[in-house]
Amino acid sequence: MAEDYYDILGVSKDASKDEIKKAYRKKAKKYHPDRNPDDAEKAREKFKKISEAYEVLADDEKRQRYDRYGKQGVEQDFGSGGFQWSDFSHRDDVEDLFSDLFGGRSRGGGFEDLFSEFFGGRRASRRQKQQRRGSNLKMTLEVSLKDIREGKEKNFKLNRQTQCDECGGSGSKSGGTKTCPNCGGSGEVKQVQRRGIQQLITVSQCSECDGTGQIVENPCPKCNGSGVLNKREKISIEVPPGAQDGTRLRVRGKGDAGKRGAPPGDLYIILRVKPHDKFKRSRNNLIMETEVTMTEAALGTKIKVPTLEDKVEVKVPEGTQPGDQLRLSGKGLPRPNRRGYGDLIIKINVVIPEELNKEQKQLLEDFAGIEKEKNKSWFDKIRGK
């Protein structure tokens, strides 16, 4: 039986995103192989497991699928070989942690090298890395509370680099390349500086071939040999029902195109929930305020209140006090980690009139007199005992 992601991180099923992140960082620090030199292999496996768990639970959409269907619900996000470092989309959440551990650098010369080693991949050369994929893109997208309740599809336009349709991304009109004469095909250039009897060797990416080791023959006239074109493209995403402000979504393959036909990067979207003029959010509940007169509060009434879908009639019971709350079940937001919806909570404000006409004033004075007689009768009974 597969281990439960919540158990792996040591958090409850209703843990907040901050609690999940805190638990992951704590365990990542504990099980880092360099901190466990006597049992590095076991630590490496543990490190991979907690990273896989965090990849799923830190993402609202994946977490919702996992809670509903278990591991089968997130298998589509990983390849046939299971979770790999290329699937990990939360490097920003922990990069500072490893900078602290290694004084700003990992022992392999880079954060990605470190994870590639942990997750079973060979360390790639700089040239291989340059050819692997394009840059990731980040953006923010405003959504409404109604979008979150309904899980709506959102469409928008995005400027990104796409593969040239003329040369297929190769950058060459004929499809041919040749070895870069500047670096001899290595993708790197070395510089040697001598200081007395010492020499300092620095290695940097070749500027002629951008680290690929190859230069284009017969450059494509449409993309000028770059293999990519700037394009404004329509993107569609599904807003996860019940998503929180700050939820991060990953759209695979919608980052910039890779050079020379390499795979594209991914698009990361940060959701920002627009403030509503009537409702405030409290987890999956919505809170609003409405006013009734003091006679309506005393005698009871029926009022119509808005929801995210329509208006509904609500009964205000007699004797309602200022600050009392009414609750409409299921009129809030979807619960991402379990089925059902939150509630709409209606706070009652009782309005006291600032001015009274003669008739109203007389009625209130009569009412006050009745209350006074009622209280006097009660005290008489107490004294008579």
C-alpha positions in Angstrom: 0.0 0.0 0.0 1.4 3.4 -1.0 2.4 5.8 1.7 0.0 8.7 2.4 1.4 12.1 1.4 0.1 13.7 4.6 1.8 11.0 6.7 5.1 11.5 4.8 5.1 15.2 5.7 3.6 14.6 9.2 0.7 16.9 8.8 -3.1 16.5 9.1 -5.5 16.3 6.1 -6.8 19.8 6.9 -3.4 21.4 7.2 -2.9 24.9 5.7 -0.5 25.6 2.9 1.8 27.4 5.4 1.8 24.3 7.7 2.6 22.0 4.7 5.4 24.3 3.6 6.9 24.5 7.1 6.8 20.7 7.5 8.5 20.1 4.1 11.3 22.6 4.8 11.9 21.0 8.2 12.1 17.4 6.8 14.1 18.5 3.7 16.7 20.0 6.1 16.7 16.8 8.2 17.0 14.3 5.4 19.4 16.1 3.1 22.0 13.5 2.2 24.9 15.8 3.0 23.5 15.9 6.6 23.4 12.1 6.7 26.8 10.9 5.3 26.6 7.6 7.1 23.3 6.6 5.4 23.2 8.9 2.4 21.3 6.5 0.1 18.4 6.1 2.6 18.3 9.9 3.1 18.2 10.4 -0.6 15.1 8.2 -1.0 13.5 9.9 2.0 14.3 13.3 0.4 12.6 12.3 -2.8 9.5 11.0 -1.1 9.0 14.2 0.9 9.6 16.3 -2.2 7.0 14.3 -4.1 4.5 14.7 -1.3 5.1 18.5 -1.2 4.7 18.8 -5.0 1.2 17.5 -4.7 0.0 19.0 -1.4 1.4 22.5 -2.0 -0.7 22.7 -5.2 -4.5 23.2 -4.6 -5.6 21.5 -7.8 -3.3 18.4 -7.3 -4.2 18.2 -3.6 -7.9 18.2 -4.5 -7.5 15.4 -6.9 -5.3 13.4 -4.5 -7.8 13.8 -1.6 -10.6 12.5 -3.9 -8.9 9.8 -5.9 -5.6 9.0 -4.0 -2.4 8.6 -6.0 -4.3 7.7 -9.1 -5.5 11.2 -9.2 -2.1 12.7 -9.6 -0.3 10.0 -11.7 -1.0 12.1 -14.8 1.3 14.8 -13.5 4.3 12.5 -13.5 5.9 10.3 -16.2 5.7 6.5 -16.4 8.8 6.4 -14.2 7.1 8.2 -11.4 8.0 11.5 -9.8 11.3 13.1 -11.0 13.0 16.4 -10.2 11.7 17.9 -13.5 8.2 17.5 -12.0 9.1 19.6 -8.9 7.7 23.1 -9.4 8.4 24.7 -6.0 12.1 25.4 -6.1 11.5 29.0 -5.0 9.9 27.7 -1.8 13.1 26.0 -0.7 16.0 27.5 -2.6 16.8 29.8 0.3 16.9 26.8 2.6 19.7 25.2 0.6 21.5 28.4 0.2 21.7 28.5 4.0 22.9 24.9 4.1 25.6 25.4 1.5 26.6 29.0 1.9 24.8 30.0 -1.3 25.8 27.1 -3.5 25.3 23.3 -3.6 28.2 21.0 -3.8 27.4 20.2 -7.4 27.6 23.8 -8.5 23.9 24.5 -8.7 20.5 23.8 -7.1 19.3 21.9 -10.1 22.4 19.7 -10.2 21.8 18.8 -6.5 18.2 17.6 -7.2 19.2 15.8 -10.4 21.7 13.8 -8.4 19.2 13.0 -5.7 16.5 11.8 -8.1 18.5 9.4 -10.1 19.5 11.5 -13.0 23.0 12.0 -14.4 24.5 15.4 -14.0 24.1 17.0 -17.4 26.8 19.1 -19.0 26.2 22.8 -19.5 25.5 22.2 -23.2 22.9 19.6 -22.4 21.2 21.9 -20.0 21.0 24.7 -22.6 19.4 22.3 -25.1 16.9 20.8 -22.7 14.1 23.3 -22.5 13.0 26.9 -22.7 12.5 29.4 -20.0 9.6 29.2 -17.6 7.2 32.2 -17.5 5.4 33.6 -14.5 2.3 35.8 -14.4 -0.6 36.8 -12.1 -4.3 36.4 -13.0 -7.2 38.0 -11.3 -10.2 35.9 -10.5 -13.5 36.6 -8.8 -15.2 34.8 -5.9 -17.8 33.6 -8.4 -15.0 32.1 -10.6 -13.8 30.2 -7.5 -17.2 28.9 -6.6 -18.0 27.7 -10.1 -14.5 26.5 -11.1 -14.7 28.6 -14.3 -12.5 28.4 -17.4 -10.5 31.6 -17.8 -9.1 32.7 -21.2 -6.4 35.3 -21.6 -3.6 36.4 -24.1 0.0 35.8 -23.4 3.2 37.0 -25.1 5.6 34.1 -25.4 8.3 32.7 -27.6 7.0 29.9 -29.8 8.8 27.5 -32.1 9.3 28.9 -35.6 6.9 27.2 -38.0 9.2 27.8 -40.9 12.2 25.9 -39.8 10.7 23.7 -37.1 12.8 25.4 -34.4 16.1 24.4 -35.8 17.0 28.0 -36.8 18.3 26.7 -40.2 16.6 27.1 -43.6 18.1 23.7 -44.6 18.0 22.2 -41.2 21.8 21.9 -41.0 24.2 22.9 -38.3 28.0 22.8 -37.9 30.4 22.6 -35.0 30.9 26.0 -33.4 34.5 27.1 -34.3 34.7 29.2 -31.1 34.3 26.4 -28.6 35.0 23.4 -30.8 31.6 21.9 -30.0 31.9 21.8 -26.2 29.5 24.7 -25.6 32.1 26.2 -23.2 35.1 28.5 -23.4 38.0 28.5 -21.0 40.0 31.5 -20.0 43.4 31.1 -18.2 44.8 33.9 -16.1 48.3 33.6 -14.7 49.3 35.2 -11.4 52.9 34.5 -10.7 53.2 30.7 -10.4 49.4 30.3 -10.1 46.9 30.1 -12.9 43.2 30.7 -12.6 41.0 28.8 -15.1 37.4 30.0 -15.6 34.8 28.2 -17.7 31.8 30.1 -19.2 29.1 29.5 -21.8 30.1 30.1 -25.4 28.5 33.3 -26.6 28.7 32.2 -30.3 26.5 29.1 -30.0 24.7 29.9 -26.7 26.2 26.8 -25.1 24.8 24.3 -27.7 28.2 23.6 -29.4 26.5 24.0 -32.8 25.9 27.0 -35.0 23.3 27.3 -37.7 24.0 26.9 -41.4 21.8 28.9 -43.8 19.8 30.8 -41.1 16.0 30.7 -41.4 14.8 34.1 -42.8 11.6 34.1 -40.7 13.3 33.8 -37.3 16.8 35.0 -38.3 18.3 31.7 -37.1 17.0 31.8 -33.6 14.4 29.0 -34.1 11.8 31.0 -32.1 9.2 33.6 -32.9 7.5 36.1 -30.6 3.7 35.4 -30.5 0.6 36.5 -28.7 -1.2 33.3 -27.8 -4.6 32.5 -26.3 -4.3 30.4 -23.1 -7.1 28.7 -21.3 -7.0 27.4 -17.7 -9.5 25.9 -15.3 -9.7 27.8 -12.0 -9.7 25.2 -9.2 -12.9 25.3 -7.2 -12.2 26.8 -3.8 -8.8 28.1 -4.8 -7.1 30.5 -2.3 -5.5 33.9 -3.1 -1.9 33.1 -4.1 -2.7 29.6 -5.5 0.0 28.7 -8.1 -1.0 26.8 -11.2 1.4 25.2 -13.6 0.6 25.0 -17.4 3.0 22.6 -19.0 4.7 23.6 -22.2 3.3 27.2 -22.2 6.6 28.9 -21.3 9.1 30.0 -23.9 10.1 27.6 -26.6 13.5 26.0 -26.3 16.3 26.8 -28.7 17.1 24.5 -31.6 13.9 22.5 -31.2 14.3 21.8 -27.5 11.1 21.4 -25.3 9.4 24.6 -24.1 9.3 25.7 -20.5 6.2 25.9 -18.3 3.9 28.8 -17.4 3.3 29.4 -13.7 0.1 31.4 -12.9 -0.4 33.1 -9.5 -4.1 33.6 -8.8 -5.2 36.8 -7.1 -8.7 36.9 -5.8 -10.4 40.3 -6.4 -12.1 41.9 -3.4 -15.9 41.7 -3.4 -18.1 44.6 -2.6 -20.5 42.6 -0.4 -18.7 39.4 0.7 -15.6 38.8 2.8 -13.9 35.4 2.8 -13.1 33.3 5.8 -11.6 30.0 4.6 -14.5 28.4 2.7 -17.2 30.6 4.3 -18.5 33.9 3.0 -19.5 36.7 5.4 -21.8 39.7 4.7 -23.6 42.3 6.7 -27.2 43.4 6.3 -29.5 45.9 8.1 -33.0 45.5 9.7 -35.0 48.0 11.6 -35.5 47.7 15.3 -39.2 46.7 14.8 -38.2 44.1 12.2 -35.6 42.7 14.7 -38.2 42.6 17.5 -41.1 41.2 15.5 -39.2 39.1 13.0 -39.3 39.5 9.2 -38.2 38.1 5.9 -35.5 39.7 3.8 -33.8 39.0 0.5 -30.0 38.7 0.5 -27.6 38.3 -2.4 -25.4 35.2 -2.9 -22.8 34.5 -5.5 -25.5 33.0 -7.7 -28.8 34.8 -7.0 -30.9 36.4 -4.3 -32.6 34.2 -1.6 -35.2 34.9 1.0 -34.1 34.6 4.6 -36.2 34.6 7.8 -35.1 36.9 10.5 -36.5 35.5 13.8 -38.3 37.7 16.3 -36.1 39.0 19.1 -33.0 39.2 16.8 -30.2 41.1 18.6 -27.6 43.4 17.0 -24.7 41.3 15.9 -26.7 38.1 15.6 -25.7 35.8 12.7 -27.8 33.8 10.3 -26.2 31.0 8.3 -27.1 29.7 4.9 -25.7 26.2 4.4 -23.8 25.5 1.2 -23.8 29.1 -0.1 -20.1 29.6 0.5 -17.1 28.4 -1.5 -16.1 24.8 -2.4 -14.0 22.9 0.1 -10.8 22.0 -1.9 -9.8 19.0 0.3 -13.3 17.5 0.8 -16.7 17.5 -0.8 -19.3 20.2 -0.3 -19.3 23.9 0.2 -18.9 26.4 3.0 -21.6 28.6 4.3 -22.8 32.2 3.8 -22.9 33.9 7.2 -25.1 37.0 7.5 -24.4 39.4 10.3 -27.4 41.4 11.4 -27.1 45.1 12.1 -30.1 46.7 13.8 -30.7 50.3 12.8 -32.0 52.7 15.5 -33.8 55.6 14.0 -32.2 59.0 14.7 -35.5 60.9 14.4 -39.1 59.9 15.3 -42.4 61.5 14.4 -44.9 62.3 17.0 -46.9 59.1 16.5 -43.8 56.9 16.6 -42.6 58.6 19.7 -45.9 58.1 21.5 -46.0 54.4 20.6 -42.5 53.9 22.0 -43.4 55.8 25.2 -46.4 53.6 25.6 -44.3 50.5 25.1 -41.7 51.8 27.6 -44.6 52.3 30.1 -45.7 48.7 29.7 -42.2 47.5 30.2 -41.9 49.6 33.4 -45.1 48.2 34.8 -44.0 44.7 33.9 -40.7 45.1 35.7 -42.5 46.8 38.7 -44.8 43.8 39.0 -41.8 41.5 38.9 -40.1 43.3 41.8 -43.3 43.3 43.8 -43.4 39.5 43.5 -39.8 39.3 44.7 -40.4 41.5 47.8 -43.6 39.5 48.6 -41.6 36.3 49.1 
